[in-house]
Amino acid sequence: MCTSHLLYADDLTLLTNEPRDMQIMLSRLAVYARNKHLIVNTSKSKAVHFNSTGENVPVFDVGGATLHHKDSIRYLGMIFYRTLNMAKYAEHASRPFLASAYRIRRFVCEHALADRPHTSLWLAKTYVIPAGMYGSQLWSTGRCRQAGILLACCLRFICIF
């Protein structure tokens, strides 16, 4: 059994290689959320079946609400595609980097700073590099099989009072 999770603020991603294990985790989550007066926002939650053709994928539910299957999930600014296509990851991660580099270049030209390379370097270090680094890391658990299936459910919570 390979199960794990990623948790950040109100986002939770559950990972497993077995559909049965995913449903067990979702059932336990529903009980936990109910006890803590939380609701899993199933309209914003998704299930992705990685390395699959998209046919005959298992159906999951949380507290009786069915999770919809998607071809990708977004977690902390990074999009994870069902096909695990690294070219798509790279394209997505490079957009903010290239956009911030273009804005810095335009700013340097508009303010006649081309003869001050230290200013351009400082601006790049401050704005371009962080934009390129955000979302560029791929997180995973070393316990999950590399070639096998990987199921992920990205869940959102809302509080009830």
N, C-alpha and C positions, 0 to 999 in steps of 0.2 A: 504494500500500500504506500503510495507516494502522495502526500497531501501537504499543502503549505498555503500561506496567505501573505498578501501585501496589504498593509494598513497605513493610511495617511489621512489624517483629519476625518472627514466624513466619507472617505472612499475606502472600500475593501475589495480586494481581488482574491478569490479563492482559486487554487490550482490543484489539479489532480490528474492522474492518468486513467482513472477508472470512473465510469459514469455512476456506479453505485456509491462510491466514496463521495462524489460531488453532491449527490442527493442527501447523503447522511450529513455532510457539513452544512448544507442549506437548511435542513430540518433543525439541526442544533442551533444554527444562527437565528431561525425564526423564534425558537423558545427563548434564547438569550435576549433578542430584541424586545420581545413581549415583556419579559421580566424587567428590562431597563426602560420601559416606556418609549421604545423606539419603533419606527415603522420602516421596513425596507421599501424604498421607493422603487417599485418594480417597473414603473414607466420609464425610469432612467437607468435601470439595470439591464445588463446584457449577458448572454452566454455565447462563448466562441468555442468552436471545436477545431482546434489547430490540427494541421496536417491531415485534413479530411477533404473529401470531395463535396461535402455539404449535403450528401444524401444519407438518409437513415440516421440522422443525429438524434441523440436522446433528448427528451423533453424534461426540463427541470422546473420545480416550483418552490416557492418560498411562502410558507404560511397559506397555501392554497392558491396563490397567484402564480401563473405561468411566466417564466422568463423567456423573452424573445431571443432567438438566435440571430447573430449578426456575423458579418464577415471580418469585423475588426473591433477593437476596443481602444479607447484612449485612456491612458493612465499617466498622470503627472506630465502631461504635455507630449507624451510619446504615443504613437499609434502602433498597435500590434495587429498585424494582418493574419487572417486564418491560414494563408499559404506560407507564412513565415518568410516572405520575400524580403531579403535584406536590401535590395535596390530601392524598394518603397520606403524602408526605414531611413536609408541614407538621404533620399530625396526630401522626405519630411523634415529630417533634422537639419538639412542644409539651408532650408528656406529662411529661417530667422537670422542665421549667420550671414548669408548673402545680402539680405535686406538691410541689416544693421551696417554692414561694410559699405553698401551703396549710400546710405544716409550719412555716414561719417565722411565719405569722399565728397559728397555734395556739400556738406557743411564746411569742409576745409576749403573748397573752391569758392563758395559764396562769401566766406569771411577772409579771403586772401591769406590763408595760413599755409599755403603750399611750401613756402620757404622756411617753415618751422617744423621739421620732421619730428621733433620731440613731442609737439602738440598732437600730431596725427597718431603717433605711437601711443601716447597716453589715452587718447580717445578710443583707439582700437582695443587697448588693454581693458579699458573700463566698460565699453559697450559691446564690442564685436565678439570678443572671446567668451564672455558669459552667455551671450545669445547662442553661440555655437555649442556651448557645453550643455545648456539646458535640454533635457530630454535625450541627450546623446548616449546615455548609459542604458544598457538593457539589463534588467534585473531578472534573475532566475534563481531557482533553487537547485543546488547540485545533486539533490536526491532524485530528481525527476529524470526519467529516461529521455535521452536525446532523440532517438529515432521513433519512439512510440507516440501514441496520441497524447495530447495535452488538452485538458479542458480548463477553461477559465470562465469565471463568472465575476463580472465587475459590478459591484452593488453600491447603491447610494442610500443614505439614510435621511429621514426627517424626524424631528422630535415631535412628540405629542404631549400635551399637558392636560 
